[in-house]
Amino acid sequence: MPVFDPAADPKKSRDSHKIREKILEHKPNAILVATSAPQSKQLKDDMEKISQYTESDARFKDDLLPHLENKRVEVMWADDRVAALWANSDAAKAEFPDYSFLVRKAIGVGRMALDPLAIVAVLLGRKKEVLSLRMHELQDRLPSEQLVTRLEQTLITAVAQVGVDINAIAANPWRQAPLQFVPGLGPRKARQLLASIAANDNHIKTRMDLLKQDADNVFGASAPTDVAQMGRTVFHNSAPFIRVRRGEVAALQNEEEFDAVDDIRINPEEEAMLQIILDEAFPDMAEQGAVADVRTAMESPNNLLQLDLYAVADANHCLYKLQTWVDMMFEMLVPYGELRLHSAVPSDEDAFYLRHGETRESLKDGKLVEAKVVWVGDTEVKVVIQNNNMEAIIPQAFASSSSAGQKLNEIFKPGMVVPGRIRNNPETEEVYYDENQRRRYTVTLTTATEALENFDIWERRYCCDIDRAYRPHPSKKQQQQQQQQQQLEQAQRTPSRTA
């Protein structure tokens, strides 16, 4: 099947060529399209066509393909709500004073994909911009001070779970904000630590470089360095969450391999117990006089899995430390492992709601809206919902209750405003597809009089079924029956005059 060349469209030719050349120049693994406007759907479709057409270029196979993780340039949705907050922050404006808001937001979208924790940490700075993010419908009921405290606690937990790559943040200033949330540190100690690392060729090779040398040092001897800024207590609290490695820092790729023990959440104070576990897990190395290290354990995890940790702890009179030993073993098996779910790319359905600033709750089945007719076809009517400018469809079956066989153009005229009720029932709604046979998400309305006037079904669904103490308002039919019953009872109590 031939791939459509978007450059063939005269209106898009110039931009298409520019984007194509940028792809070949910068070799991105993915292109992110922000879900900030209804027009984003067309933009994503165009970017997918440009990406597909780029794959047919000879330069793609020779220069670009070897650098791509998935052997193609992925085009994905990106939720840009946090990126938009960051683009308006003082930090973003200070870093990019000459860039427009849209350019700063595009930078924010990219950085959120690379390191979301760094962007969120910036928004919890002096002005607390993160409070503008809608995370729960009842968050305004909490005092801002209490909400900030809980957010800071959550961020500290998140930073402790994933750790901070100290060499990476030293090389990339935009990633430095999470350092202040490392347990045991804070804004002042984080600034001092970064300044000392910058004066030390902008990197360190081991956690022990950070420890001040004094008489009370129980972590082992190490040569004094210019970056030694931490006392014993601060080092004890923060060291397990500071990762020292080459990572993705280009300037460190020619350095010798860093010690893997500095890239896991094991406190240097516990390294003696760690070595006991390693020696028991690799007895052959101990017999040969070699010393097993953490990297050896990571490369041969079966030795750790077969180890009877309880017996080892009992033999070393450390049963009271058994839980710590278990944590240490699992840290070597799954370094910086955590229970949180992996972040997912927004699906097409998620992007549909995000593009229009709506949610599944705000567009729930049965909601009454007003819509303006923009196009009348043979089988459906296209309308625009008045309060959010969202396109919707009125199928012929939902157009009217009494006009069976009547054509749609006899009922609807372009420009007229009609009342409608949302029909968003997954079990009954019709599924629409675009030209690429992908599901096209849309809102379906009904303008049938019977559906518009039927309030009982929605009252039962959204009130009675949720709150059993709720008493539904009587319908018109029920009110008439009650009036007739009252009149009948009154007539029976009134004596007959003829008697």
Helices and strands as residue ranges (DSSP letters): G 6-8, H 13-26, E 30-34, H 40-55, H 58-59, I 60-64, G 65-67, E 74-78, H 81-87, H 90-95, H 101-114, H 116-123, G 129-132, G 139-141, H 144-162, E 164-165, H 166-171, G 173-175, G 177-181, H 187-198, G 207-210, H 232-238, G 239-241, E 242-243, G 250-252, G 260-263, G 268-270, H 271-281, H 283-287, H 294-299, H 301-305, H 309-315, G 319-321, H 322-333, H 348-355, E 368-376, E 380-385, E 391-395, G 396-398, H 408-411, E 417-422, E 432-433, E 439-440, E 443-446, H 449-453, H 456-459, I 460-464, H 476-493
